[in-house]
Amino acid sequence: MYYKKMIRAFLAMTLVVALSACDSKEEVEAVRVIDFDELSKESYEYLQAKQTEAQERFDLGAYERYDWNQEKMQLVWSDAGVPKVVADIQFVGSISTKSNTWLWSWANPTVLDQLSKDMVTVRDFGRTHGLEKLTNEKWPAEEVDGWEMTAIAAKILKAKGAYRSPANDGFTFMIFTDIQFADGQQPK
């Protein structure tokens, strides 16, 4: 941790020196380095608050099943085949337990473009602020990294919550852009 802080301090000083040599405002605004650990902490706090709100209002763990649909861009919780809660979603990315890697949804050919379009905003945020984990399409990772990327995406995009869907070889992470009770349904 100490070395990471020293490297960040060095990079920040290097950036200040480089920026002082720039001739135009556009060059100065090209990259504004921010502290990744601080962003991660703030993002986890943001997502935790949103998860608590969603859980208290929609009781998401109480339903028989859930299903997501790429074409409809929705995650639906249901009981006895009757939809109870519907969330509009964006895929953030996935963790592979076979290769132990993270893959952003915008780089995954199996994810429909419209289901990952908001992650381009997250990638652009990473470029603007010099955050490689937000701009590299694939990198070594574990499940906790998937939650970290999901929390950061949720904060940047002001999501209403997030979900992790398990698969045979890993997990798919998604955020809710909206969540509501299905037509005519009432809270339990």
GISULQUI-V716550 format. One record per residue. N is the residue number from 1. RES is the residue in one small letter. PSI is psi in whole degrees, 0 to 359 (none if undefined). BURIAL is b if it has 24 or more other C-alpha atoms within 12 Angstrom, else e. Layout:
<<N | RES | PSI | BURIAL> <N | RES | PSI | BURIAL>>
This chain:
<<1 | m | 318 | e> <2 | y | 316 | e> <3 | y | 323 | e> <4 | k | 317 | e> <5 | k | 321 | e> <6 | m | 318 | e> <7 | i | 315 | e> <8 | r | 318 | e> <9 | a | 317 | e> <10 | f | 314 | e> <11 | l | 320 | e> <12 | a | 317 | e> <13 | m | 319 | e> <14 | t | 320 | e> <15 | l | 318 | b> <16 | v | 316 | e> <17 | v | 317 | e> <18 | a | 320 | e> <19 | l | 327 | e> <20 | s | 339 | e> <21 | a | 354 | e> <22 | c | 145 | e> <23 | d | 339 | e> <24 | s | 159 | e> <25 | k | 325 | e> <26 | e | 319 | e> <27 | e | 322 | e> <28 | v | 323 | e> <29 | e | 1 | e> <30 | a | 309 | e> <31 | v | 126 | e> <32 | r | 98 | e> <33 | v | 132 | b> <34 | i | 163 | e> <35 | d | 116 | e> <36 | f | 318 | b> <37 | d | 321 | e> <38 | e | 317 | e> <39 | l | 316 | b> <40 | s | 313 | b> <41 | k | 311 | e> <42 | e | 322 | e> <43 | s | 318 | b> <44 | y | 318 | b> <45 | e | 316 | e> <46 | y | 310 | b> <47 | l | 321 | b> <48 | q | 317 | b> <49 | a | 317 | e> <50 | k | 321 | b> <51 | q | 319 | b> <52 | t | 315 | e> <53 | e | 312 | e> <54 | a | 318 | b> <55 | q | 314 | b> <56 | e | 321 | e> <57 | r | 319 | e> <58 | f | 354 | b> <59 | d | 54 | e> <60 | l | 330 | b> <61 | g | 355 | e> <62 | a | 354 | e> <63 | y | 153 | e> <64 | e | 319 | e> <65 | r | 170 | e> <66 | y | 153 | b> <67 | d | 142 | b> <68 | w | 153 | b> <69 | n | 119 | e> <70 | q | 316 | e> <71 | e | 318 | e> <72 | k | 345 | e> <73 | m | 46 | b> <74 | q | 153 | b> <75 | l | 126 | b> <76 | v | 128 | b> <77 | w | 138 | b> <78 | s | 162 | b> <79 | d | 132 | e> <80 | a | 39 | e> <81 | g | 2 | e> <82 | v | 119 | e> <83 | p | 135 | b> <84 | k | 317 | b> <85 | v | 139 | b> <86 | v | 131 | b> <87 | a | 133 | b> <88 | d | 134 | b> <89 | i | 162 | b> <90 | q | 134 | b> <91 | f | 134 | b> <92 | v | 306 | b> <93 | g | 193 | b> <94 | s | 153 | b> <95 | i | 130 | b> <96 | s | 125 | b> <97 | t | 352 | e> <98 | k | 312 | e> <99 | s | 354 | e> <100 | n | 54 | e> <101 | t | 157 | b> <102 | w | 140 | b> <103 | l | 121 | b> <104 | w | 146 | b> <105 | s | 326 | b> <106 | w | 345 | b> <107 | a | 1 | b> <108 | n | 114 | e> <109 | p | 346 | e> <110 | t | 354 | e> <111 | v | 129 | b> <112 | l | 143 | e> <113 | d | 316 | e> <114 | q | 339 | e> <115 | l | 352 | b> <116 | s | 5 | b> <117 | k | 326 | b> <118 | d | 339 | b> <119 | m | 343 | b> <120 | v | 325 | b> <121 | t | 320 | b> <122 | v | 316 | b> <123 | r | 317 | b> <124 | d | 322 | b> <125 | f | 316 | b> <126 | g | 319 | b> <127 | r | 315 | e> <128 | t | 326 | e> <129 | h | 11 | b> <130 | g | 40 | b> <131 | l | 97 | b> <132 | e | 326 | e> <133 | k | 336 | b> <134 | l | 348 | b> <135 | t | 337 | b> <136 | n | 126 | b> <137 | e | 329 | b> <138 | k | 138 | b> <139 | w | 160 | b> <140 | p | 133 | e> <141 | a | 165 | b> <142 | e | 177 | e> <143 | e | 320 | b> <144 | v | 327 | e> <145 | d | 324 | b> <146 | g | 317 | b> <147 | w | 324 | b> <148 | e | 314 | b> <149 | m | 323 | b> <150 | t | 319 | b> <151 | a | 317 | b> <152 | i | 315 | b> <153 | a | 318 | b> <154 | a | 316 | b> <155 | k | 312 | b> <156 | i | 319 | b> <157 | l | 1 | b> <158 | k | 49 | b> <159 | a | 161 | b> <160 | k | 351 | b> <161 | g | 187 | b> <162 | a | 164 | b> <163 | y | 149 | b> <164 | r | 122 | b> <165 | s | 119 | b> <166 | p | 153 | e> <167 | a | 176 | e> <168 | n | 328 | e> <169 | d | 24 | e> <170 | g | 213 | b> <171 | f | 145 | b> <172 | t | 131 | b> <173 | f | 138 | b> <174 | m | 158 | b> <175 | i | 156 | b> <176 | f | 127 | b> <177 | t | 340 | b> <178 | d | 152 | b> <179 | i | 138 | b> <180 | q | 164 | b> <181 | f | 146 | b> <182 | a | 159 | e> <183 | d | 126 | e> <184 | g | 357 | e> <185 | q | 150 | e> <186 | q | 158 | e> <187 | p | 151 | e> <188 | k | none | e>>
